[in-house]
Amino acid sequence: QTATMAFRPAVFASALRTARFGKRLDYEHTVDSTMTWALERLSLGEAAHGDLFVCEEQTKGIGRRGRAWSSEPSGNLYFTFIWSHVPDDSTLFEEARKLNFAVSVATVRTCHAAGVPNAKIKWPNDVLCDGKKISGMLINIEDAACIGGVGLNVNQVFDGDDELASTATSLKVETEIEHDRESLLATFCYQLESLMRKPWKDVLDEYKSLNALHGLSVRVYHNQRLVSKLHGRNDYALGSENQLLGLVWMSLHCAMVCYALRRGSERWCYPLQPTEFVYVCRWQMS
């Protein structure tokens, strides 16, 4: 760990170069979860598109599938943003689909700008540097808005923690210099806003170019069931009868799978390119 000064909202504001995104930022030193914090503000009508919620420490950080996200006060970036810039509810899922990929790309671009060119995306929501995790992200849909949570290891070091050092890294570890978190967050906001103006295909193409798993064999787990027969394209029915509403198509051409969005009790998955990706139509969550 490392001791750094608290996040400086005024410095961030002076570095920001966006039209709307990030113009309002709420900061607290310690919260249970920035995702929960943002959701509460949104439900009260006190949050809008582009708002940011930033903290130094999360006591109950939320990862994918409800897993805990380690969020110690070690000079990292822990934040949640609201994205509700959609014309109407009918386009929400399409906007969220692009956002899910754009957040990963924006995070990698931010790492590259900080002098870490080896940052790549591990589907669905991790950024790795030579196999070590430097960032994770999560996108949820609530009503007509997307809530995105991002954790980026910035100035944390792992002296004396060999186990963590073997699986995690930070910008400081990779570059051996301290980084300005305010400038990093401003860069992320600019990159994400710019990416969301681009056509979906352009975002997907850049995502694919940054895919750390490209060309690798993969194993896909679903509800503790393993799919390991990955020879050519095969159709698989996964899950119990009350969950399955689709098929999975496998291919070794590209080690990516479809991405999922949650809305209420349902999870929706969008096909990308059926000849290259795993595709799950839609299934009900138990």
C-alpha positions as CSV (number, residue, x, y, z in Angstrom):
1,Q,0.0,0.0,0.0
2,T,1.0,3.6,-0.3
3,A,-0.1,6.9,1.3
4,T,-1.2,9.6,-1.1
5,M,-3.1,12.8,-0.8
6,A,-6.9,12.8,-1.0
7,F,-8.6,13.1,-4.4
8,R,-8.9,16.8,-5.3
9,P,-12.2,17.6,-7.1
10,A,-11.1,21.1,-8.1
11,V,-8.0,19.8,-9.8
12,F,-10.1,17.2,-11.6
13,A,-12.5,19.9,-12.8
14,S,-9.7,22.0,-14.2
15,A,-8.3,19.0,-16.2
16,L,-11.7,17.9,-17.6
17,R,-12.3,18.4,-21.3
18,T,-15.7,16.9,-21.8
19,A,-19.0,18.5,-23.0
20,R,-21.1,17.0,-20.2
21,F,-19.6,13.8,-18.7
22,G,-18.0,14.4,-15.3
23,K,-19.1,18.0,-14.9
24,R,-20.7,17.1,-11.6
25,L,-18.6,15.1,-9.1
26,D,-19.5,14.0,-5.6
27,Y,-16.6,12.9,-3.4
28,E,-16.5,11.1,0.0
29,H,-13.5,9.5,1.7
30,T,-15.3,6.3,2.6
31,V,-18.5,4.7,1.4
32,D,-19.9,1.2,1.4
33,S,-20.0,1.2,-2.4
34,T,-20.0,3.9,-5.0
35,M,-22.5,1.8,-7.0
36,T,-24.9,1.8,-4.1
37,W,-24.3,5.5,-3.4
38,A,-25.0,6.4,-7.1
39,L,-28.1,4.2,-7.2
40,E,-29.5,5.8,-4.0
41,R,-29.0,9.3,-5.5
42,L,-30.5,8.3,-8.8
43,S,-33.6,6.8,-7.1
44,L,-34.1,10.1,-5.3
45,G,-33.9,12.1,-8.5
46,E,-30.6,13.7,-7.3
47,A,-28.3,12.3,-10.0
48,A,-28.3,12.7,-13.8
49,H,-26.4,11.8,-16.9
50,G,-22.6,12.3,-16.5
51,D,-22.5,12.5,-12.7
52,L,-19.6,10.9,-11.0
53,F,-19.3,9.4,-7.5
54,V,-15.7,9.1,-6.2
55,C,-14.2,7.7,-3.0
56,E,-10.9,6.7,-1.5
57,E,-12.3,3.5,0.1
58,Q,-15.2,1.2,-0.3
59,T,-16.2,-1.1,2.6
60,K,-18.5,-3.2,0.5
61,G,-17.3,-2.8,-3.0
62,I,-19.3,-4.7,-5.6
63,G,-17.8,-6.8,-8.3
64,R,-19.3,-8.9,-11.0
65,R,-22.0,-11.4,-9.9
66,G,-22.2,-9.6,-6.5
67,R,-18.7,-10.5,-5.6
68,A,-16.7,-8.3,-3.1
69,W,-14.3,-5.9,-4.7
70,S,-11.3,-5.1,-2.6
71,S,-11.1,-1.3,-2.3
72,E,-8.6,-0.2,0.3
73,P,-7.4,3.5,0.6
74,S,-4.2,2.9,-1.3
75,G,-4.2,5.8,-3.8
76,N,-6.4,4.1,-6.4
77,L,-9.5,5.3,-8.3
78,Y,-12.9,3.9,-7.2
79,F,-15.8,5.6,-9.0
80,T,-19.3,5.2,-10.4
81,F,-20.9,7.2,-13.2
82,I,-24.4,7.6,-14.5
83,W,-25.0,7.2,-18.2
84,S,-28.6,8.0,-19.3
85,H,-27.9,9.8,-22.6
86,V,-30.4,7.7,-24.6
87,P,-33.3,9.1,-26.8
88,D,-35.9,6.7,-25.3
89,D,-36.2,3.4,-23.5
90,S,-36.3,1.4,-26.7
91,T,-32.7,2.2,-27.4
92,L,-31.5,1.6,-23.8
93,F,-30.1,-1.8,-24.4
94,E,-28.3,-0.8,-27.6
95,E,-26.7,2.2,-25.8
96,A,-25.8,0.0,-22.8
97,R,-24.2,-2.6,-25.2
98,K,-21.9,0.0,-26.6
99,L,-21.2,1.4,-23.2
100,N,-20.2,-2.0,-21.8
101,F,-17.4,-2.2,-24.4
102,A,-16.6,1.5,-24.5
103,V,-15.8,1.5,-20.7
104,S,-13.2,-1.2,-21.2
105,V,-11.6,0.6,-24.1
106,A,-11.6,3.9,-22.3
107,T,-9.9,2.3,-19.4
108,V,-7.2,0.8,-21.6
109,R,-6.7,4.2,-23.4
110,T,-6.3,5.8,-20.0
111,C,-3.6,3.2,-19.0
112,H,-1.8,3.7,-22.3
113,A,-1.8,7.5,-21.8
114,A,-0.3,6.9,-18.4
115,G,2.6,5.0,-19.9
116,V,1.4,1.5,-19.7
117,P,1.1,0.2,-23.3
118,N,0.7,-3.4,-22.3
119,A,-2.8,-2.9,-20.9
120,K,-5.3,-5.1,-22.6
121,I,-8.9,-6.3,-22.0
122,K,-9.9,-9.6,-20.6
123,W,-13.5,-10.2,-21.3
124,P,-15.9,-9.3,-19.8
125,N,-14.8,-6.6,-17.5
126,D,-11.1,-6.8,-16.5
127,V,-8.0,-5.0,-17.8
128,L,-4.7,-6.8,-17.5
129,C,-1.1,-6.0,-17.8
130,D,0.9,-9.1,-18.7
131,G,-1.7,-11.3,-17.0
132,K,-2.0,-9.2,-13.9
133,K,-5.2,-7.3,-13.1
134,I,-5.0,-3.5,-13.0
135,S,-8.7,-2.6,-13.4
136,G,-12.2,-4.0,-13.2
137,M,-15.6,-2.6,-14.2
138,L,-19.3,-3.3,-13.9
139,I,-22.3,-2.0,-15.8
140,N,-25.9,-2.3,-14.4
141,I,-29.1,-1.0,-15.8
142,E,-31.6,0.8,-13.5
143,D,-34.8,2.2,-14.9
144,A,-33.7,4.2,-17.9
145,A,-30.1,4.7,-16.9
146,C,-26.8,2.8,-16.9
147,I,-24.7,2.8,-13.8
148,G,-21.0,2.0,-14.4
149,G,-18.5,1.2,-11.6
150,V,-14.8,1.3,-12.3
151,G,-11.8,0.4,-10.1
152,L,-8.3,1.3,-11.3
153,N,-5.2,0.5,-9.4
154,V,-3.2,3.7,-9.6
155,N,-0.6,4.3,-6.9
156,Q,-1.0,1.1,-4.8
157,V,2.1,-1.1,-4.3
158,F,2.2,-4.6,-3.0
159,D,5.3,-4.8,-0.9
160,G,5.0,-7.6,1.6
161,D,2.0,-9.2,-0.1
162,D,3.5,-11.7,-2.5
163,E,0.1,-13.4,-3.1
164,L,-1.6,-10.2,-4.3
165,A,1.5,-9.1,-6.2
166,S,1.4,-12.3,-8.2
167,T,-2.1,-11.5,-9.6
168,A,-2.5,-7.7,-9.4
169,T,-0.6,-4.6,-10.6
170,S,-1.0,-0.8,-10.7
171,L,0.1,2.1,-12.8
172,K,2.8,2.9,-10.3
173,V,4.1,-0.6,-10.3
174,E,4.2,-0.7,-14.0
175,T,5.8,2.7,-14.5
176,E,7.7,3.2,-11.2
177,I,6.3,6.7,-10.8
178,E,3.4,8.3,-8.8
179,H,0.4,9.2,-10.9
180,D,-2.1,12.1,-10.7
181,R,-5.5,10.5,-10.2
182,E,-7.4,13.7,-11.1
183,S,-5.8,13.8,-14.5
184,L,-6.4,10.1,-15.0
185,L,-10.1,10.4,-14.2
186,A,-10.4,13.4,-16.6
187,T,-8.7,11.3,-19.3
188,F,-11.1,8.5,-18.7
189,C,-14.1,10.8,-18.9
190,Y,-12.9,12.3,-22.2
191,Q,-12.2,9.0,-23.8
192,L,-15.5,7.5,-22.8
193,E,-17.5,10.5,-24.0
194,S,-15.6,10.4,-27.3
195,L,-16.1,6.6,-27.7
196,M,-19.8,6.9,-27.1
197,R,-20.1,9.3,-30.0
198,K,-18.6,6.7,-32.4
199,P,-20.6,4.0,-34.3
200,W,-21.0,0.7,-32.5
201,K,-18.8,-1.1,-35.0
202,D,-15.9,1.2,-34.4
203,V,-16.0,0.6,-30.7
204,L,-16.3,-3.1,-31.2
205,D,-13.3,-3.1,-33.6
206,E,-11.1,-1.3,-31.1
207,Y,-12.3,-3.6,-28.3
208,K,-11.3,-6.6,-30.4
209,S,-7.9,-5.1,-31.2
210,L,-7.3,-4.8,-27.4
211,N,-8.6,-8.3,-26.6
212,A,-6.0,-10.1,-24.3
213,L,-7.7,-13.5,-25.1
214,H,-7.6,-13.3,-28.9
215,G,-6.7,-16.6,-30.4
216,L,-6.6,-18.5,-27.1
217,S,-8.7,-21.5,-26.2
218,V,-11.2,-20.8,-23.4
219,R,-13.4,-22.7,-21.0
220,V,-16.8,-21.3,-20.3
221,Y,-18.5,-21.8,-17.0
222,H,-22.3,-21.4,-16.5
223,N,-23.9,-22.1,-13.2
224,Q,-20.9,-24.3,-12.2
225,R,-21.2,-26.3,-15.4
226,L,-18.2,-26.5,-17.6
227,V,-18.2,-26.4,-21.4
228,S,-14.9,-27.7,-22.6
229,K,-15.7,-29.2,-26.1
230,L,-14.5,-26.3,-28.2
231,H,-13.7,-28.1,-31.5
232,G,-15.2,-26.0,-34.3
233,R,-18.7,-24.6,-33.7
234,N,-21.1,-26.5,-31.6
235,D,-24.5,-25.7,-30.1
236,Y,-24.9,-26.2,-26.4
237,A,-27.9,-25.9,-24.1
238,L,-26.7,-24.6,-20.8
239,G,-28.5,-24.2,-17.5
240,S,-31.6,-25.6,-16.0
241,E,-34.9,-25.8,-17.9
242,N,-36.3,-22.7,-16.2
243,Q,-33.3,-20.7,-17.1
244,L,-32.6,-21.6,-20.7
245,L,-34.2,-19.6,-23.5
246,G,-31.4,-19.7,-26.0
247,L,-28.4,-21.6,-27.4
248,V,-24.7,-21.1,-27.2
249,W,-22.6,-21.1,-30.3
250,M,-18.9,-21.9,-29.8
251,S,-15.9,-21.1,-32.0
252,L,-12.2,-21.0,-31.5
253,H,-11.8,-18.2,-34.0
254,C,-11.8,-15.6,-31.3
255,A,-11.8,-16.2,-27.6
256,M,-14.5,-13.8,-26.7
257,V,-18.0,-14.5,-25.6
258,C,-21.2,-12.4,-25.7
259,Y,-21.8,-9.9,-23.0
260,A,-24.7,-9.7,-20.7
261,L,-26.9,-6.9,-19.3
262,R,-29.1,-7.2,-16.3
263,R,-32.4,-5.6,-16.0
264,G,-34.5,-6.6,-13.0
265,S,-34.6,-10.4,-12.7
266,E,-33.6,-10.9,-16.3
267,R,-30.2,-11.1,-18.0
268,W,-30.1,-10.1,-21.7
269,C,-27.2,-11.1,-24.0
270,Y,-26.5,-9.6,-27.4
271,P,-25.1,-11.5,-30.3
272,L,-21.9,-9.9,-31.8
273,Q,-20.8,-12.0,-34.8
274,P,-22.1,-15.6,-34.5
275,T,-19.2,-17.0,-36.5
276,E,-16.7,-15.7,-34.0
277,F,-18.4,-15.4,-30.7
278,V,-20.4,-17.3,-28.2
279,Y,-24.0,-16.2,-28.4
280,V,-26.7,-16.5,-25.7
281,C,-30.1,-15.1,-26.7
282,R,-31.8,-14.6,-23.4
283,W,-32.4,-16.5,-20.3
284,Q,-34.2,-16.0,-17.0
285,M,-32.1,-15.6,-13.9
286,S,-33.0,-17.9,-11.0
